[in-house]
Amino acid sequence: MWKLYFNFIKLKPGRVITSQCGDIDFRSDNISIETIKKLYESDFPYLQITELGKKELYGIDPVTENTAVTKKTKVVRNRKVTS
């Protein structure tokens, strides 16, 4: 279930010993969401949140191209002022 919300990155999925939760086998599908979320929030380097995880767990809607805010820059050219 946790694999819908997070990706395991940088390592081959398997047993990892963590300082907070001890020995965790990331090949397993039945790791609790609370455990994975706790690791993610403590900057565990091998977890990456998915777009579904952002939406379901944190209420962050994914940004699409149509809703993205872009900053327009104004080009100012040097003009000679004659008096």
Backbone as JSON, one array per atom type, in Angstrom:
{
  "sequence": "MWKLYFNFIKLKPGRVITSQCGDIDFRSDNISIETIKKLYESDFPYLQITELGKKELYGIDPVTENTAVTKKTKVVRNRKVTS",
  "N": [[0.82, -1.2, 0.0], [1.97, 1.24, 0.75], [3.57, 1.83, -1.38], [2.13, 3.16, -3.27], [2.19, 5.77, -2.49], [4.83, 6.49, -2.01], [8.12, 6.27, -3.45], [10.83, 4.02, -3.48], [14.12, 4.87, -3.58], [17.46, 5.1, -5.01], [18.63, 2.8, -3.88], [18.59, -0.79, -4.13], [15.49, -2.34, -3.54], [15.1, -3.76, -0.37], [16.32, -5.09, 2.77], [16.83, -2.58, 5.15], [18.52, -0.92, 7.68], [17.27, 1.35, 9.88], [17.64, 4.35, 11.82], [15.47, 5.23, 13.28], [13.35, 3.36, 13.1], [14.41, 0.84, 13.12], [15.11, -2.36, 11.66], [13.93, -2.6, 8.42], [12.2, -4.11, 5.78], [12.09, -3.19, 2.63], [11.03, -4.44, 0.44], [8.64, -5.41, 1.1], [5.09, -5.07, 1.0], [3.47, -4.4, 3.08], [4.24, -2.43, 4.94], [3.58, 0.0, 7.36], [1.8, 3.01, 6.63], [2.19, 5.11, 8.37], [4.73, 4.59, 9.44], [6.38, 4.83, 7.15], [5.81, 7.46, 6.44], [6.8, 8.79, 8.69], [9.54, 8.25, 8.41], [10.02, 9.57, 5.96], [9.44, 12.25, 6.64], [11.51, 12.75, 8.33], [13.6, 13.19, 6.68], [14.61, 10.88, 5.35], [16.83, 9.45, 3.14], [16.14, 7.7, 1.07], [13.55, 7.68, 0.21], [11.01, 8.88, -1.9], [8.39, 11.04, -2.47], [5.29, 10.44, -4.13], [3.1, 11.89, -6.62], [0.47, 11.22, -5.99], [0.8, 10.64, -3.3], [1.49, 13.18, -2.3], [-0.92, 14.47, -2.68], [-2.89, 12.86, -1.28], [-1.8, 12.43, 1.34], [-0.81, 14.89, 2.25], [-2.38, 16.88, 1.22], [-1.66, 18.42, -0.98], [-2.13, 19.72, -4.08], [-1.24, 18.55, -7.31], [0.81, 20.47, -9.48], [-0.05, 21.68, -12.57], [0.71, 22.37, -16.03], [-1.1, 24.29, -16.95], [-2.02, 25.57, -14.65], [0.2, 26.55, -13.49], [2.12, 29.16, -12.12], [3.61, 31.7, -13.8], [6.32, 33.92, -14.1], [6.43, 36.97, -15.62], [8.78, 38.84, -17.35], [9.71, 42.19, -17.79], [10.99, 43.87, -20.49], [13.24, 46.4, -20.56], [14.34, 49.04, -22.4], [17.13, 51.03, -23.08], [16.63, 54.4, -23.47], [17.27, 57.36, -25.2], [17.13, 60.51, -23.87], [16.05, 63.5, -25.05], [16.58, 66.95, -24.67]],
  "CA": [[0.0, 0.0, 0.0], [2.81, 2.43, 0.86], [4.22, 2.07, -2.67], [1.31, 4.11, -4.03], [2.47, 7.11, -2.0], [6.26, 6.75, -1.97], [9.03, 5.44, -4.22], [12.1, 3.71, -2.82], [15.1, 5.3, -4.58], [18.91, 5.06, -4.79], [19.04, 1.47, -3.45], [17.72, -1.89, -4.52], [14.6, -2.62, -2.41], [15.52, -4.85, 0.49], [16.41, -4.75, 4.19], [17.59, -1.38, 5.5], [18.45, -0.63, 9.11], [17.07, 2.77, 10.09], [17.87, 4.76, 13.21], [14.19, 5.45, 13.97], [12.41, 2.23, 13.09], [15.12, -0.43, 13.11], [15.24, -3.12, 10.42], [12.73, -2.58, 7.59], [12.37, -4.74, 4.48], [11.34, -2.36, 1.7], [10.38, -5.28, -0.57], [7.31, -5.73, 1.63], [4.01, -4.12, 0.71], [2.64, -4.16, 4.26], [4.81, -1.48, 5.9], [2.51, 0.97, 7.64], [1.95, 4.36, 6.06], [2.71, 5.96, 9.45], [6.18, 4.35, 9.52], [7.0, 5.4, 5.96], [5.65, 8.91, 6.55], [7.74, 9.21, 9.73], [10.88, 8.23, 7.8], [10.07, 10.63, 4.95], [9.46, 13.55, 7.31], [12.82, 12.92, 8.97], [14.56, 13.3, 5.57], [15.19, 9.6, 4.98], [17.27, 9.75, 1.77], [15.76, 6.69, 0.08], [12.13, 7.77, -0.1], [10.56, 10.02, -2.71], [6.93, 11.05, -2.46], [4.65, 10.47, -5.44], [2.06, 12.92, -6.75], [-0.68, 10.74, -5.22], [1.16, 10.8, -1.89], [1.36, 14.6, -1.96], [-2.35, 14.82, -2.64], [-3.62, 12.11, -0.26], [-1.24, 12.54, 2.68], [-0.5, 16.26, 2.65], [-3.36, 17.81, 0.65], [-1.03, 19.29, -1.97], [-2.56, 19.39, -5.43], [-0.14, 18.63, -8.27], [0.81, 21.66, -10.34], [-0.04, 21.36, -13.99], [1.19, 23.48, -16.85], [-2.12, 25.31, -17.08], [-2.21, 26.31, -13.41], [1.49, 27.02, -12.98], [2.3, 30.61, -12.14], [4.87, 32.07, -14.44], [6.66, 35.32, -13.9], [6.8, 37.63, -16.87], [9.75, 39.9, -17.15], [9.53, 43.31, -18.68], [12.24, 44.29, -21.09], [13.37, 47.85, -20.57], [15.42, 49.42, -23.29], [17.66, 52.36, -22.82], [16.15, 55.42, -24.41], [17.95, 58.65, -25.05], [16.2, 61.59, -23.58], [16.52, 64.75, -25.64], [15.96, 68.09, -24.05]],
  "C": [[0.86, 1.26, 0.0], [3.44, 2.8, -0.47], [3.4, 2.96, -3.59], [1.71, 5.55, -3.71], [3.94, 7.48, -2.01], [7.01, 5.8, -2.89], [10.29, 5.22, -3.4], [13.19, 3.95, -3.87], [16.53, 5.07, -4.08], [19.45, 3.7, -4.35], [18.1, 0.44, -4.06], [16.81, -2.2, -3.33], [15.04, -3.88, -1.66], [15.55, -4.39, 1.93], [17.32, -3.54, 4.38], [17.41, -1.18, 7.0], [18.36, 0.88, 9.28], [17.27, 3.11, 11.56], [16.56, 4.91, 13.98], [13.36, 4.19, 14.12], [13.1, 0.87, 13.06], [15.2, -1.04, 11.72], [13.92, -3.12, 9.66], [13.07, -3.22, 6.25], [11.48, -3.99, 3.48], [10.8, -3.14, 0.5], [8.94, -5.56, -0.18], [6.3, -4.64, 1.29], [3.25, -3.71, 1.97], [3.35, -3.33, 5.33], [3.76, -0.4, 6.12], [2.84, 2.34, 7.04], [2.55, 5.29, 7.11], [4.23, 5.82, 9.56], [6.89, 5.0, 8.35], [6.93, 6.92, 6.01], [6.61, 9.49, 7.58], [9.17, 9.26, 9.17], [11.03, 9.37, 6.79], [10.2, 12.01, 5.59], [10.76, 13.8, 8.06], [13.94, 12.91, 7.94], [15.31, 12.0, 5.29], [15.55, 9.67, 3.5], [16.8, 8.78, 0.7], [14.28, 6.67, -0.24], [11.83, 9.04, -0.89], [9.04, 9.94, -2.77], [6.39, 11.13, -3.88], [3.62, 11.6, -5.46], [0.82, 12.52, -5.96], [-0.42, 10.89, -3.73], [1.05, 12.25, -1.45], [-0.1, 14.99, -1.78], [-3.07, 14.16, -1.46], [-3.12, 12.36, 1.16], [-1.06, 13.96, 3.17], [-1.46, 17.3, 2.07], [-2.79, 18.78, -0.36], [-1.47, 18.83, -3.35], [-1.37, 19.5, -6.38], [-0.29, 19.85, -9.17], [0.88, 21.19, -11.78], [0.44, 22.57, -14.76], [0.18, 24.62, -16.92], [-2.28, 26.16, -15.82], [-0.91, 26.84, -12.83], [1.59, 28.53, -13.12], [3.65, 30.9, -12.78], [5.08, 33.56, -14.25], [7.09, 35.9, -15.24], [7.77, 38.75, -16.55], [9.54, 40.97, -18.2], [10.9, 43.74, -19.2], [12.25, 45.81, -21.16], [14.57, 48.19, -21.43], [15.87, 50.84, -22.94], [17.19, 53.33, -23.91], [16.92, 56.71, -24.14], [16.91, 59.73, -24.87], [16.81, 62.85, -24.18], [15.81, 65.91, -24.97], [16.05, 69.31, -24.9]]
}
